Amino acid sequence: MAANAIDQTRRMLSLVTYLRERPGAYVADVARAFGITEDELISDLDVLPLCGTSFRGGDLLDIDTDGERIWWHNADDVAAPLRLAADEATALLVAARAVTTLPGLRESDRQALLRATAKLETAAGDTAGASSRLSVTFESEGGVFAEVDRAIAERRRLWLRYYSPARDELTEREVDPIRLFAVGHTYMEAWCRLSEDRRTFRLDRVAAIRILDEPSAPPEMELRDLSAGLVQPAADDPEVTVEVAPAGRWVAEYYPHDKAEELPDGGLRITLRTPDPASLRRLALRLGADGRIVAPGELATSARAAAKQALAAYGEEL
């Protein structure tokens, strides 16, 4: 079971202190000390160099590994007392106060954050007063994230009302959450009790969520490698050909594809694979005059029919 986001953050903060005190530590020893696999540790080490001591970039953590040992090259440089500019202190205080309001946040974490915020307010002086006049309200995705994170931590099942854009419908289902991850958007991977299969849910498409009393018990499964992206078509998936005008060239950047051929007008003929070709009807509607499905023929016909139906609602003809 993958760690929840808050546990991972806590572990990575501890990892910084641990590595500072143990230059050249062995990967196997560190992984054993933190109770994680070596692959999980390497994943954490890939993130740490993106962290630093300033919102403007500042000194990033220069940490790397040769697969056997871990080296932190600028530990002394980033250990100097942190000094925040007024705008940095304001941003940090506003963000900290907002996070304390997240539903589903564990009370111990909330109290720890409140104590840290109080210390920062004291250090910030007059800046703290200015930041108190600002506030941030999380959209629904923030609450969904907190509920999913809590369900993973407590190993409990979730009830969802979820919008499926491919079918343009809301469905209700119970799921056993496996992990949270971000690839452009934030997603939950879970075992869906409705389909009896692994499914991926985009958090901003969750219309309602509730933690259930039933324990979460997803079957044992290997986590997918998402380094190549969320959508990874298989070689035997049906092939679809789409032609787009210059204004529709973004499709080649957004959708994984086998090839993209230049057209005389500056557009593209894009060949891609998908396990659910019908889901591309929405792409055709979104493109409008800037693109069309060429093959397979039945999909092109159904996309044209969907476009006619949509236009009929506005009293227009195709």
N, C-alpha and C positions, 0 to 999 in steps of 0.2 A: 504494500500500500504506500503510495507516495505521500510525503510529508505535506501538511497544509502550509499555506503561504506564511502565516505568522510564525509557525515553528521553524520554517526554513530561514526566515529573516533573523530570528533569535539565534539560530545556530551560526549563521554567517557573521553576526556581530561578535559572537564568542570566538569564532575562528580567527578573526583579526588579532585579538589579544593573544590567543594561543600561538599563532605563527610568529608574532613579534618576539615572544619569549623563547622560541625554538627555531633559530635560523637553520635552514637546511634540513628541516624535519622530513622524515620519510613518509611518503604517501600512505603506505600501509599502516604505519603507526598512528597517523592523524585520523584516518578513516576508522580505525578500531577505537580510538579514544572518543570519537563522536558517535559511535554506533551506527555508521552508515557504510555503504559500499564505496569502493574506490571510484567507481564511475560517478556516483552521486557527489563525492568530494571534488572530482575533476570538474563537474558541472558547476559547483559553487565557485571554484577557482576561475572559471571562465567569466563569471559575473563580477567578482571582486575588482578586477582592473578597471571596470567601468565606474567605480566609486572613487570619490575624492573628498577633499576638505573644503570645497567651495562650490556654490551653486553655479559659478561662472566657469567651472572647469578645475581651476586650482591645481593642486598636486594629486594626481590619480595614484592609486595603489599599484606600484610596479611589482606585481607578483606573477611568477611563472613557475612552471614545473617541467622537468624532463621525463615525467612519468614515474620516476622513482623517488625524487626528492623535490621539495618545494623551497623556492628562494624568493625572499622579499628584499628587493634591492634598495628601496628608499624608506625603510621603516623609520629611521631617525628624522627624515625630512618631514613626514606627515604626522609625527608625534608632537610637534610644537603646538602650544595652546591655540585652539580655534578662535579666530577673530572674524565676526560677521559684520558686514556692512549693514546699514539701516534697512535697506530693501530686502537683504537676505534674512535678517532677523524677523522682519515683518512677515515675509512669506512662510518662514518656518513656523512661527507662532500660529498664523491663521490655519496652516495645514494641520498642525498638531491638534488644535482645538476641534477642527472638523472631524478628524479621525476618531476622537473620543466619543463622538455622537453616533458612530456606526452601529447599527443594530447587529447583535450577534457577537460583538467583541467581548472576549472573556473579561470578567471583572478584574482579575489580577493584572491583565495587560492594560486595561483602562486606567487603573489606579497608578500603575507605573508610569504611564504616559502623562497623567495629570501631574505627578511629582516632577517629572522631567520638564514639563511645560512651566511649572511654577519657578523652577530654578532658572530657566531661560528668561522668563519675564523679569526676574530680579536682575539678571546680568544685562538685559537689554535696556533697562531704565525707561527713559521717555518714549523710546520706540515701542515698548510694550503697550503704552497707552494708545498710541496711534493704531496699532494692530487690533486692539479690542473693538475698534469701530468698524472692522471688516469681518465678514463672515462668508462661509462657503456652505452651500447646501448640496449634498450628493444627490444625483439623479438615481432612478430606481436601480441601475446596475450596481451601484455601491452597496445597497442593501442586499441584493441578490448575492453578490460576492461574499458578503459577511455571513449570510446564511449557509452558503455552500461550504465555506471555510470551516464554519462551526460544525456542520454535519460531518465533514471529513474527520475533524479532530475527535468528535464524539462517536464516530462510526454509526451514524443513524441514517435512515432512509429519508428521501425527500419526495414530496408531492409537488408537481409542476403543472402549470398551465402554460403551454409553449406554442409560439407561433412558428409554423413551418412555411417559409416563403415559396418553396417548390409546389406545395399544394394549396397555398393561400388559405390556411385554416388553423384554428386553435385546437390543440389536443390536450387532454389531461392524462398524466401518467405518473407512475411512481418509479424512482430511479435510485440506484445505489451509487453514490458518487465515488469516483476513483481519484481524480486530481483536477486541479485548476492549472491552466496555462494560457499564455498569450501569444498569438500569431496574428499581428495586426489588430484583432479584437481579443477580448477575453472569453475563454471557453471553459466549459466543464466537460470532462470525459466521465462517462458513467455507464453502468449496466442498466439498460432500460427494461423494466418488467413488462411493459406493453409489447415490445417487439422481441423480447427475450434475446437481446443482442447488445453489443457495445455500441453506444451512440455518443456523438459530440453535440453539445448544446451551446449556442452563443448566448452569453448572459443578457445582452440587450434585447433578446427576443423572448425572455422569460416574463410572461405577463403577471404571474403570481407564483409564490413559492411558500412551502410550509415544511418544517422539520417534523417528521413523524416519530412515534415512539418505537417503531420496529427497528431492529438493528440492521445496519447496512451489511450485506454479505455478497459482494460481487464475486463471481468465480475467479479462480486464479488465472491470470493471463499476462502475457508479456506486453509491456507498455510500448506503444508505437514510437519510432524515432521520427520526431517532427522537424529535424534539422533541414529537411528538403521542402518543408512547407506542410500546411494542413492537408491540402488535397494532393494525393499522390496516385494518379490513375494507374490502373493495371494494364498490361499489354493486351489483355483480351477484352477490355472494356469496349463498348460500341464506339465507332469513330463518327465524328460530326464535323462537317465543314461549314464555316461561317465566313461570309464576305462582309467587310466593313469599309465604310468611307474613311477619309482622313480623320474625321472627328471621332471615329470609333476605334482608332488604333490602340486606345487604352486597353481593349480586350486582351491583346497579346501580352500586356504587362500584368494583368490581373488574373488571367486564367492559364494554368499550366497547359502547354500545347506541344504537339509533335513537330509542327513546322508552321512558318508564317511566310507566305509568298507575296511579294510586292505586286500591286495592280497598277495599270497605266495611270489611273486617276490619283495615285498617291495612297490608296487604301491598301488593305491586306486581305488575302485569302488564308484563313487560319484553320488548321486541322488539329482537332483535340479529341481526347477520349474521356468518357464519363460513364460511370455505372448507371446513371439515371439521365438519359438524353432528354426526357420530358422536362427536366428542371431548367433546360436552356430556353424554353418558351418565354420565360420571364426576361431572359437576356434579350431575346428578339424584340419584345415589347419595349424594353428600356431603350434599345438602340433606335427604334422608330425608323425614320428615313435614313439613318446612318449605318444600317446593316441589315442582313437577312441570313437566314439559315438556308444553305444550298442543298445539303445532303445530311442524313437520308431523306428521301422524298416524303415519307409519311410524317416525319417531324416538321419538315418545311410546310406541309399542308396544314398541320394542326396549329403551327405558329401563326400562319396567315389567318386561320379561322379565329384564333384568339384575338388577333389584332382587329378583325372585322367586328367581333363582338364588343370589344372595348370602344371602338369608334362609334358603333351603333348607339351606345349609351349617351353619346354626345350629339347624336343626330347627324353623323358624318358618314361618308362612304369611302372605302379603300379603292 
